[in-house]
Amino acid sequence: MGKIGFIGLGIMGKPMSKNLIKAGYQLVVYDIVKEAVAEVVAAGAEPAGSPREVAARCDKFITMLPNSPHVKEVVLGDNGIIEGAQQGSILIDMSSIDPMVTREIAAKLKEKGIRMLDAPVSGGEPKAIDGTLSIMVGGRQEDFDECYDILKAMGASVVRVGDIGAGNVTKLANQIIVALNIAAMSEALVLATKAGVEPELVYQAIRGGLAGSAVLDAKAPLVMARKFNPGFRINLHIKDLANALAAGHEVGVPLPLTATVMEILQALKVDGLGDADHGAIIRFYEKLAQVECQASSTTRPSR
């Protein structure tokens, strides 16, 4: 079993890298935040001084970075992966970026004989910690098969959805659905509250029917408990929807509902909520309606 490189030890990358170590993989890690590197090294990884060094020491390397420019810099920039990687090695980019940029990077790597998968994830920090992420993968079937066990060490679901770039297209579709679900939930609970009906009881009444969803079950209890500490920050959802809109424009697909929720997120960012959880979308509607959706301490669903 060769060593695996891991570049990007943030909120998601740190627990993902630790799960690889727990699964028995030897890791070589790099991040510009030295404290993050030290923490993962303490868990059993080896440090490296640059992305180039990571690539030179491994035949497979994972990137988990904030956005398209960061991935381009780490892969193609000075001291980047492309300068150190051996022919036949594989980059697994698990960042959520513009799929057009994914294809551009893959084409540059292919010229050097370096293979690539795009494998963005869904599930946020909690699922990164417990190793149950949903991982959507784009790339050649044989490359996917070769890396499947590595990905399975970090996720409960690992699905190849097509050729290179398809992983990030799928992630953008996921992020559109999540954002619109939270916005729909927010409109509904604010309406119920302003109309004098307990939002907790509305939630309990509808969650088992067609309006029920994983998003509703994850976010409704948190917003009614007024818990907006980030599982997934508004700033990151802005990034994802910006990539979705860019991809839509590139291929000729209007995204009117995505654009509307994007402006809601922008308004919340202006209000200083960029680092709040995306469940704080409800606060946009609460501000318009001058009401707060809070579960009553005495609210109990009827049996």
Buried (B, 14 or more C-beta within 10 A) or exposed (E): EEBBBBBBBBBBBBBBBBBBBEEEBBBBBBBEEEEBBBBBBEBBBBBBEBBBBBBBBBBBBBBBBBBBEBBBBBBBBEBBBBBBBEEEBBBBBBBBBBBBBBBBBBEBBEEEEBBBBBBBBBBBBEBBBEBBBBBBBBBBEEBBEBBBEBBBBBBEBBBBBEBBBBBBBBBBBBBBEBBBBBBBBBBBBBBBBBEEEBBBBBBBBBEEEEBEBEBBEBBBBBBBEBEBEBBBBBBBBBBBBBBBBBBBEEEEEEBEEBEEBBEBBBBBBEBEBBBBBBBBBBBBBBBEBEBBBBBEEEBEEEE
